[in-house]
Amino acid sequence: MADRVPDWQDLIILTEQLTGRAPALAGAVSEDHITLCAEETDLPESQVRERLARYAALFSLELPTEAPHLEGTAE
C-alpha cells in the first residue's frame, strides 16, 4: 500500500455512506457494501474487493468470502 496513492474511488469505498467523508468503514464489510461500491465507482466487484483488502489491516476490516456467482450473471 505504501507505493499507492489513494484515489477518489478508494475514498468512496472506505466510507460507510459512500461519500468519501466520515465515518470511515470499519469492522465487517457486507456484500451489499461491496455491490454498492461497485455501482458508485464503476469498478467490478472484484476490484472493490482488492481495494478493500489493501486497506483491511489499516481499517480493521473483515471482508466476506468471495460470493459465488450465479449461472447466467456477470459481475
ChimeraX attribute file (.defattr): number of C-alpha atoms within 10 A of each C-alpha:
attribute: neighborCount
match mode: 1-to-1
recipient: residues
	/A:1	9
	/A:2	5
	/A:3	5
	/A:4	7
	/A:5	7
	/A:6	11
	/A:7	8
	/A:8	10
	/A:9	18
	/A:10	18
	/A:11	16
	/A:12	20
	/A:13	25
	/A:14	26
	/A:15	18
	/A:16	16
	/A:17	16
	/A:18	21
	/A:19	15
	/A:20	16
	/A:21	12
	/A:22	12
	/A:23	12
	/A:24	16
	/A:25	21
	/A:26	15
	/A:27	11
	/A:28	11
	/A:29	17
	/A:30	12
	/A:31	16
	/A:32	9
	/A:33	18
	/A:34	21
	/A:35	17
	/A:36	17
	/A:37	24
	/A:38	21
	/A:39	12
	/A:40	14
	/A:41	16
	/A:42	12
	/A:43	14
	/A:44	15
	/A:45	20
	/A:46	14
	/A:47	13
	/A:48	23
	/A:49	21
	/A:50	11
	/A:51	17
	/A:52	21
	/A:53	15
	/A:54	14
	/A:55	14
	/A:56	18
	/A:57	10
	/A:58	10
	/A:59	15
	/A:60	12
	/A:61	18
	/A:62	15
	/A:63	16
	/A:64	12
	/A:65	8
	/A:66	10
	/A:67	8
	/A:68	6
	/A:69	9
	/A:70	8
	/A:71	6
	/A:72	5
	/A:73	6
	/A:74	7
	/A:75	10
